[in-house]
Amino acid sequence: MIVSIHQPAYLPWLGYFDKIASSDSHVFLDNVQLEKRGFTHRNQIKTPQGPLWLTIPLHTHGHRESHLGATLIAEEGDWRGKHLKSIAQNYGKAPFFTQRFPRLENWYEQSNGISGLAELCFSQLRFWLDEFDIGTRIVKSSEMASSGCKSDLMLALCRELGATTYISGALGKNYLQEADFTAAGIGVIYQNYAHPTYAQLYGDFLPAMSIVDYWFNNPNTQLFKGTS
């Protein structure tokens, strides 16, 4: 049983989905604190002027004392409409924009009633897993019994799911207690994602853009097939 774990992410990059597709089960880590400068509520698209951040506005007061599941979206402005407009303006000439944009637009419209950041990211994750035909089992950490911090939490989640292998992000090398995983009979693999170079608008290739960049520019939605 190969397990991966990651916090929710808005419009994630390709490596996020490579980790999920390489797993039998993926834990959607929605009961930890928000990383204010992370990618949970924002990501980048490519424009003629370079990368552009698309950021979900949040009610962040007290976020250090609460978890992602309790983080609420600030709905004072039409951020969904603004994000869709930015995506349309910068990918309108992409080869698969006309074919695919209506599906993304429909997801944004259906998400109007979602007020929680984690819930919105989970809904969006399901959208992308369907688009790329990734069948990995997704489990919310908030619905699991495991608790703890950092390495202890990762190990507890893996044990609860019966993992034999844990796929960690590269930063896991900074905090994982590998000896504890070994003692539990769980091998640790650090993701070393080889980002593909693909057809892209606006000059020189920029890696690590949001998945929308690949999706609008390329026909192959079987990109992650054979990795799970």
C-alpha positions as CSV (number, residue, x, y, z in Angstrom):
1,M,0.0,0.0,0.0
2,I,1.6,3.2,-1.2
3,V,0.4,6.3,0.6
4,S,1.0,10.0,0.0
5,I,-0.1,13.0,2.1
6,H,-0.4,16.7,1.1
7,Q,-2.2,19.8,2.3
8,P,-5.0,21.1,0.1
9,A,-3.9,23.3,-2.8
10,Y,-5.6,25.7,-5.2
11,L,-5.0,25.1,-8.9
12,P,-2.0,22.9,-8.1
13,W,1.1,22.2,-10.3
14,L,1.7,19.0,-12.1
15,G,3.9,17.5,-9.4
16,Y,1.0,17.6,-6.9
17,F,-0.9,15.2,-9.2
18,D,2.1,13.1,-9.9
19,K,2.4,12.3,-6.2
20,I,-1.3,11.4,-6.0
21,A,-1.2,9.2,-9.1
22,S,1.8,7.4,-7.8
23,S,-0.1,6.3,-4.7
24,D,-2.8,3.8,-3.8
25,S,-4.3,6.2,-1.2
26,H,-3.7,9.9,-0.8
27,V,-4.5,11.8,2.4
28,F,-6.0,15.2,1.9
29,L,-4.4,16.9,5.0
30,D,-7.2,19.3,5.9
31,N,-6.8,19.5,9.7
32,V,-3.5,21.3,10.0
33,Q,-2.8,25.0,10.1
34,L,-2.8,27.2,7.1
35,E,0.6,28.1,5.6
36,K,-0.1,31.8,4.9
37,R,2.6,32.0,2.2
38,G,2.0,28.5,0.8
39,F,0.0,27.3,-2.1
40,T,-3.1,26.2,-0.3
41,H,-5.1,29.3,-1.4
42,R,-3.1,30.6,-4.4
43,N,-1.1,29.5,-7.4
44,Q,0.4,30.9,-10.6
45,I,-0.6,31.1,-14.2
46,K,1.5,32.2,-17.1
47,T,0.9,35.6,-18.8
48,P,2.8,37.6,-21.5
49,Q,4.3,39.5,-18.6
50,G,5.3,36.4,-16.6
51,P,3.7,34.5,-13.7
52,L,0.6,35.9,-12.2
53,W,-0.7,34.9,-8.8
54,L,-4.4,33.9,-8.5
55,T,-5.2,34.2,-4.8
56,I,-8.4,33.2,-2.9
57,P,-9.1,35.9,-0.3
58,L,-9.5,34.5,3.2
59,H,-10.6,35.4,6.7
60,T,-7.3,34.8,8.3
61,H,-7.8,36.2,11.8
62,G,-6.9,33.5,14.3
63,H,-5.7,31.1,11.6
64,R,-2.7,30.0,13.6
65,E,-5.1,28.8,16.3
66,S,-7.4,26.9,13.9
67,H,-7.0,24.4,11.2
68,L,-7.6,24.5,7.4
69,G,-11.1,23.0,7.8
70,A,-12.1,26.1,9.8
71,T,-10.6,28.6,7.4
72,L,-13.3,30.6,5.6
73,I,-13.2,32.3,2.3
74,A,-13.8,36.1,2.2
75,E,-16.6,36.6,-0.2
76,E,-16.7,40.4,-0.3
77,G,-15.5,40.6,-3.9
78,D,-16.2,38.4,-6.9
79,W,-12.8,36.6,-6.7
80,R,-14.2,33.6,-8.8
81,G,-15.1,36.0,-11.6
82,K,-11.8,37.7,-11.5
83,H,-9.9,34.4,-11.6
84,L,-12.0,33.2,-14.5
85,K,-11.4,36.5,-16.3
86,S,-7.6,36.2,-15.8
87,I,-7.6,32.6,-17.0
88,A,-9.6,33.5,-20.1
89,Q,-7.5,36.5,-20.9
90,N,-4.2,34.6,-20.7
91,Y,-5.3,31.2,-22.2
92,G,-7.9,32.3,-24.7
93,K,-5.6,31.5,-27.6
94,A,-4.4,28.1,-26.2
95,P,-5.2,25.1,-28.4
96,F,-7.7,23.5,-26.0
97,F,-9.2,26.6,-24.3
98,T,-12.5,26.6,-26.2
99,Q,-13.0,22.9,-25.6
100,R,-12.2,22.8,-21.9
101,F,-12.8,26.2,-20.4
102,P,-16.6,25.7,-20.1
103,R,-16.0,22.8,-17.8
104,L,-13.8,24.8,-15.5
105,E,-16.3,27.7,-15.7
106,N,-19.0,25.3,-14.6
107,W,-17.0,24.2,-11.6
108,Y,-16.5,27.8,-10.4
109,E,-20.2,28.4,-10.7
110,Q,-21.0,25.3,-8.8
111,S,-18.5,26.2,-6.1
112,N,-20.4,29.4,-5.2
113,G,-22.0,27.9,-2.2
114,I,-18.7,26.7,-0.7
115,S,-17.5,28.9,2.1
116,G,-14.6,26.8,3.5
117,L,-11.2,26.8,1.9
118,A,-10.5,23.1,2.5
119,E,-13.9,22.1,1.1
120,L,-13.4,24.2,-2.0
121,C,-9.9,22.7,-2.6
122,F,-11.4,19.3,-2.2
123,S,-14.1,19.9,-4.7
124,Q,-11.6,21.3,-7.1
125,L,-9.3,18.4,-6.6
126,R,-12.1,16.0,-7.6
127,F,-12.5,18.1,-10.7
128,W,-8.9,17.7,-11.7
129,L,-8.7,14.0,-10.8
130,D,-11.7,13.4,-13.2
131,E,-10.1,15.5,-15.9
132,F,-6.9,13.5,-15.8
133,D,-8.5,10.2,-15.0
134,I,-6.7,9.6,-11.8
135,G,-8.4,6.9,-9.7
136,T,-6.4,7.1,-6.5
137,R,-8.4,6.8,-3.3
138,I,-8.6,10.1,-1.5
139,V,-9.1,10.2,2.3
140,K,-9.6,13.4,4.4
141,S,-7.3,13.5,7.4
142,S,-10.2,15.2,9.3
143,E,-12.1,12.0,9.0
144,M,-9.3,9.8,10.3
145,A,-8.4,9.0,13.9
146,S,-4.7,9.8,13.7
147,S,-3.3,12.9,15.5
148,G,0.1,14.4,16.2
149,C,2.5,16.8,14.5
150,K,4.9,16.7,11.6
151,S,6.7,13.3,11.4
152,D,4.5,11.7,14.1
153,L,1.4,12.7,12.3
154,M,2.6,11.4,8.9
155,L,3.5,8.1,10.5
156,A,0.2,7.8,12.3
157,L,-1.7,8.5,9.1
158,C,0.4,5.9,7.2
159,R,-0.1,3.3,9.9
160,E,-3.9,3.9,10.0
161,L,-4.1,3.2,6.2
162,G,-1.8,0.2,6.4
163,A,0.9,1.8,4.3
164,T,4.0,-0.2,3.3
165,T,5.5,2.8,1.5
166,Y,5.2,6.6,2.1
167,I,5.8,9.1,-0.7
168,S,7.0,12.3,0.9
169,G,7.7,15.6,-0.7
170,A,11.4,16.6,-0.9
171,L,11.0,18.9,2.2
172,G,10.2,15.8,4.2
173,K,13.9,15.2,4.5
174,N,14.0,18.2,6.9
175,Y,11.7,16.7,9.5
176,L,10.8,13.1,8.9
177,Q,12.1,10.6,11.5
178,E,12.9,7.8,9.0
179,A,13.9,5.4,11.8
180,D,10.3,5.5,13.1
181,F,9.0,4.6,9.7
182,T,11.5,1.8,9.3
183,A,10.5,0.4,12.7
184,A,6.9,0.4,11.6
185,G,7.8,-1.5,8.4
186,I,7.1,1.5,6.2
187,G,9.6,2.6,3.5
188,V,10.0,6.2,2.7
189,I,10.4,7.6,-0.8
190,Y,11.1,11.3,-1.5
191,Q,9.4,12.6,-4.6
192,N,11.8,13.7,-7.2
193,Y,9.5,14.9,-9.9
194,A,10.9,15.4,-13.4
195,H,8.8,18.3,-14.7
196,P,8.0,17.8,-18.4
197,T,8.7,20.5,-21.0
198,Y,5.5,21.0,-23.0
199,A,4.0,23.4,-25.5
200,Q,3.3,26.7,-23.8
201,L,2.2,30.2,-24.7
202,Y,4.4,33.3,-24.3
203,G,8.0,32.6,-25.0
204,D,10.4,30.6,-22.9
205,F,9.1,27.7,-21.0
206,L,8.2,28.3,-17.3
207,P,7.9,25.2,-15.1
208,A,5.6,24.7,-12.0
209,M,2.7,26.8,-13.3
210,S,-0.8,25.8,-12.3
211,I,-2.2,22.7,-13.9
212,V,-4.4,24.9,-16.0
213,D,-1.3,25.9,-18.0
214,Y,-0.7,22.3,-19.1
215,W,-4.4,21.5,-19.5
216,F,-5.2,24.3,-21.9
217,N,-2.0,23.8,-24.0
218,N,-1.8,20.1,-24.4
219,P,-4.1,17.3,-25.7
220,N,-2.8,14.5,-23.4
221,T,-4.9,14.1,-20.3
222,Q,-3.4,10.7,-19.7
223,L,-0.2,12.3,-18.5
224,F,-0.2,10.4,-15.2
225,K,-1.3,7.0,-16.5
226,G,1.0,4.1,-15.5
227,T,2.3,5.8,-12.4
228,S,-0.3,4.6,-10.0
